[in-house]
Amino acid sequence: MMTRRIALLCPGLALGLLLAAAPASANVPGADAGNCATSLIGTPLTIPEYSAATQKVLDEDIAIAAAALRIAPGREDSHIWYGRRLDYAGRICDAVDAFSAGIAKFPESYKLYRFRARDLTRARRFREALADYEKALELMGDTPDSFEPDGMPNPIGLTISTYRGNIVYYHAQTSFATGDYRAMVSGMAKSLELSADFARDDMRVPTAYWTYIAYRKMGEHAKARAAIDAIEPGLKLIENFTYYQAVQIMQGRLDPAAVKDTRDSTIKFAIAMERRFAGDEKGAKALLAEIVRENPQGHWPSEAELASPDRKSH
């Protein structure tokens, strides 16, 4: 989700101060290993196997992006799209390297920092990812926000999110790995404020999902319930349908048995966390481990919960 674009009027100074006040902790095992081969719980990670047709498209896209980079290495976009195409193919550490090369050439590019941060998170380098998001916001400053071009469009081809909104949202989400739940709550609220009016419902759902989890992890159950219950039935969504189902499970409006055959990690993680919050540790751990095992590239939120369930920032 959230790889899209808009023009919002928003100064960057207050946001920079907000994110700079969110320190990352080092108490998640392997958090800065930069390991694209092993999860935080020691299970192997691999590049996903796609159908022959999909793999052909991915390889062609990478080849085109690589050619564009060779032809026009002085263009910021050449570096951005080469890294993004590697990311879409599941080559996470290669994408980090590509974005790093771009940053070496364009050290003032908030866009390159934003994209590298996302892949640093996927490489379990959480502290570095948080620092990149903060750097991206600092470099963006008071630059008017813009829609973020989408390389994997939603079904109706409508871009719904922005650079600033994504930077703030993903910083908040990554803070889950380091146990900085206050940063999660404040960041999710800020990212919702930054969303475009037409995409507000789509943003309300994932921000409520992560805000609820953050409050539950802090033991602030009434606030968690208020955050999740604010999501009413019948939202008109463009793309965040699985998050909506997950939220309904958290609300108690959807029986997990109704989605027992799903392989969607967002939904299964919600069910696993509900088990944990209800005291069913055995059931929670079993489902969290299942989520990690069935995804070739793992699932870092589940891994963090298994590796260090009591993590807290300091």
HELIX and SHEET records of a PDB file:
HELIX    1   1 LEU A   13  ALA A   20  1                                   8    
HELIX    2   2 ALA A   52  ILE A   71  1                                  20    
HELIX    3   3 GLU A   76  TYR A   88  1                                  13    
HELIX    4   4 ILE A   92  LYS A  105  1                                  14    
HELIX    5   5 TYR A  110  ARG A  122  1                                  13    
HELIX    6   6 PHE A  126  MET A  140  1                                  15    
HELIX    7   7 TYR A  163  THR A  178  1                                  16    
HELIX    8   8 TYR A  181  GLU A  193  1                                  13    
HELIX    9   9 ASP A  197  ALA A  199  5                                   3    
HELIX   10  10 ARG A  200  LYS A  217  1                                  18    
HELIX   11  11 HIS A  221  ASP A  229  1                                   9    
HELIX   12  12 PHE A  241  GLN A  251  1                                  11    
HELIX   13  13 PRO A  256  VAL A  259  5                                   4    
HELIX   14  14 SER A  265  PHE A  277  1                                  13    
HELIX   15  15 GLU A  281  GLU A  294  1                                  14    
HELIX   16  16 TRP A  300  ALA A  307  1                                   8    
END                                                                             
